[in-house]
Amino acid sequence: MTKRDFLTFWDFSTEECETILKRSRQYKSGGLDSFQPLKGKTVGLLFEKTSTRTRLSFEVGVYQLGAFPIYIGPGTTQLARGETISDTARVLSRYLSAVVIRTFSHDKIVDFARNSTVPVINGLTDTHHPCQVLADLMTIEERKGGLKGIKLAYVGDGNNVANSLIEASARMGIRLTMACPEGYEPDSAVIERVKPFEVPVTNDPAESVYGADVIYTDVWVSMGDKADAGEKKARFQPFQVNDRLLSLAERDAIVLHCLPAHRGEEITDSVIDGKHSAVFDQAENRLHTQKAVLEMIVG
């Protein structure tokens, strides 16, 4: 069997994404509570960035699938003392059935996967967050009954989540619009990759949100962001998801945020805690979608 990695959303076809989402719903329903396709296996969680949802959802998911999760935190391996990525990948492949990596440079996870003989899953890099976006799709399906034709407005920094949303929208037929301050647009290479799918990008959040079925935002200053935080926050203030901006969307619109949220910055309390918020369902769905991914490429 050929090894499969999940480094960007583009690694799965539309049909595979649909299969994963269907399986995720089955896991969430409780219909597979006794199903353990990973029994006897061991999955390493190699994390160079701190985490709440990614770490816990993967640890719990791996355990529920019958495997043993090993958390490998920042600074706890010889990577911290200069061992190469390729050597580390070759060694961990001898011990583990799969590796989930949460790191900074996307090139690092690509290098690791190239030298690993076991599946590698992207738990987050600076340019992609595909596991998060699978949970986002599941949440939209739950609340809206489907994905094709849904208008999704992303408001904020053109970061890793934004890049993965572009790929997911192209795969699943979502009408995506993006509102980002000038100079903070998503990766042009990602937009080029999904052509002929079009991704309208504007500097006007009201234009993007008008008539939207889903509004999505994320923190303005991400982990490892070396930009001047104070200056960046000032630039982003008009992009706050608040009641005024929400009023421009459809009356039954939902609001998503991948968390952690900086309340009072990119999103207000009234929105994240309000009736339109699906944020905490979204967080829960990380568990179910990641179990489906693990079953598909590790089980």
N, C-alpha and C positions, 0 to 999 in steps of 0.2 A: 504494500500500500504506500503510495506517494505521500510524503510528509506535507501537511498543510500548515501554513502560518496565517495569522490574522493581524496584519500590521496596519492596514488602512481599510476603510470600508470598501474600497474598490476591489479587495481580494475576494469578495463574494459576489456572485451573480445575483440578479433579481430573484431568480427561482430559489437560490439558496437562502437569501434573506427572508423570503416568504416562508420557507420551511422552518427557519430558526424562529420566526415570530409565532408560527403555529405551535411549535414545540414549547415555546416560552409560555403561551397561554395554558397549555396542558400542565406544565409545571406549576403555574400559579394556581390553577384550579384545585390542586391537591390530588389529581388523578394519577400522578406518578410518584407518590410519596415513598413507595417501597422500591422504586426502580434505581439500581445502582450500577450504571454502565461502566464506571471507573473503578470498580472494586479491585483492591489490591495495588492500585497505582499511586504514585506520589507526584504532586505538582508543586514546583517551586515558585514562590512569589518574590522576585528580585526587585526591590523597590529602592530607588535612589531619591525619590520624592516622598514626602509625608502624605498620608492618606487616611480618610475615614471610610467613605462608601466603597471605593475600589478594593481596599484591603478586606474589609469585613464581608462584602458580598462575595468575593472570590473565596475567602476562607470558608465561609458557611456553605457556599455552593459546592466547592470541592469535597467537603466533608459529606454533604447530603448525597452526592453522587457516588459515595463509597470509597473515595480516595483520601489520601493524607496530605494536607497542605503544610508546606514549610515556608514560613516567612523569613526572608533574608533582607534585613533592613539596611539603611544607609551606613556605610563605613564598616560593615561586619564581614566583608569578604576581602580577598587580596586585590580586588580591583582598586581599593582605596590606596594600595601601596604600589600600584603601577602594573599589575598583571594585565595582559592584553585581553580585550574583549574576545578575541578568537580562542585563546587558550581557555578562558573561563567557560565559554560556550561548549567547547569540546569536553571539558571535565564534567560540567553539570549534565550534559547529555548522557554520561555514563551512569548517573545516579537517579535521574528524574524521568518522568513520563511526559512532562511538558513544563514550560516556563512562562510565567506571566511577568512582564517587565514594565515598570513605571519609572521613566527616566526623563532626561532633558532632551538631548539631541536625538532626532529621529534617525540620523545616520548610525547611531550607536545600536539601536535595536535592529536595523537592517544588517549591520555587520554581525551581530549576535546570531540572527536567524540564518545567515549565510553559512555560519560555522557550526550550527546546532543540528543534530540528527533527530531531535524531537521537536514537536510543534511549539511555536512561540506566539504568544498573544500579547498585543499591545494594550497595556493597562493605562497608558497615557504617555505621550511625548509632547514636545513643544509645538509640534505641527499637526498632530492627529490624535483624536480620542474616539476611536470607532466603537468601543464597548459602550460608552456613554450614549452614543447616538442610536444604537440598537434599542436601548431602553426608552429613548425618546420616541422612536417609532412605535414601540409597543404601547406607550401611553397615549399617543395620538389615536391609534387604532381603537383603543378602549373607549376613549371619550368621543371620537368622531365617527366610528364605525368603518373606517377605511383610511387609506393614504392617498390614493390617486386623485389629483385635482384639488387637494387641500391647499389653501394658501397659508404658508408659514412665513412669518416676518421675524427675522433675526435682527436684534437691535444691540449694538455695542461693538466690542473689539473683534476684529477679524482674526480670531485666534485658532487654536487647535480644534475647538468644538465647531466653530464656523466652517473650517475646512472640511471636517467630517460630515457636517450637515449638507454641504454642497454635494459631496459624493453620494450621500444617502438619498437626497432629493432627486438626483439624476437617475439613480437606480429604481426608485419607487414611484416616480411620477408626481412628486410634490411640486407645487408652484412656490418656489422659494424667492423671497426678496430679502435684501440685506441693507441695513442702514448703519454706516460706520463713519466716524469722523475722518476727514481727509488725512491720508497718511496711515490709517489703521485698517485699511481694507483687507480682505482675506487674501491668501496666497494666489497670485495670478497663475502659477503653474497648475494648481488644483482646478481653477476655473477653465483653463485651457484643456485639461485632461478630460473633462466631462462633455466637451462640445460634441454634438450641436446643442446640448442642453444649455439654455440661457439662464444666467444668474444676474438679474438686475441689481446693481449696487448703487445706492444713493447716499448722500450726506444729510438727507432729511428724514428723520424717524417718522414723522407724521405721514409722509408719502408712502413709506414702506408698510406701515401698520394699517393704513386705511383699508377696511374690508377684510382684514385678516381673520382666519379661523384659529390660528395659533400665534402667540407672541412668545419669543424665546430671547432670554438675555443671559449674560454671564458676567463675572467680575470684570472690572475695568483694568485691574493690575493683577496679572497671573503670577503664579509661583515662578521664581527665577527671572521675572521681568526686571531688567536693569534700567528701565526708563525712569525719569523723575516722576515719582508717584503723584506728588502734589500738582505738577503741571498737567499730567495726564488726566487726573480727575477733573480738573477745571475744563479741559477740552471736552470731556465726556458728559458734563452735567446736562446738556440738552437731550441726551440719549437715555435719561432715566425712565424706566418703565413705572409710571404712576397712574393714578386714576384718570387724569386728563388724556394721556396717551392711549390707555386702554379703551376709553370711550369712543375712539375712532375705529376700533375693530368691530367685528360682528358681535351681536348681542350675546351670543353663546360662545364667544371665543374662550380659549383656555390659555393659561400662562405657564411657561416652563422655565426652569432654571436648574442647571446641573449641580448647583451647590458646591462649596459653601457660598452663602450669600453675604454680601456686605450690605446689610439693611440700611436704608437711607442713602445709599450711593446708587448702584445700578437698578435697584428695585425698592419700592416703599413697603412698609409693613402692611398697609391697607391692601396692596395687591397680592403679596406673597401669602398673606393669611386670609385673603378674601375668597369669595365663592367661585371665582374664575381660576383659582390656582390648582394646578395638578402636580405641583412640585414634589410632594411627598409620595404620591403614587409613582411618580417618575423615579424617585430614589429607590423605592422598593423594587421596581422592575429591573434594576441593575442585576439583582440576584437571579431572576428568572431567565433573562436573556443570556447571561453569562453561563448559566448551566446548559442552555441549549447549544451555545458555541463550544463549550467543553465537550459535550457529548458528540457533536459533529466531527471535531477534528482530533480529539484525544481518545474518545471511547472506542 
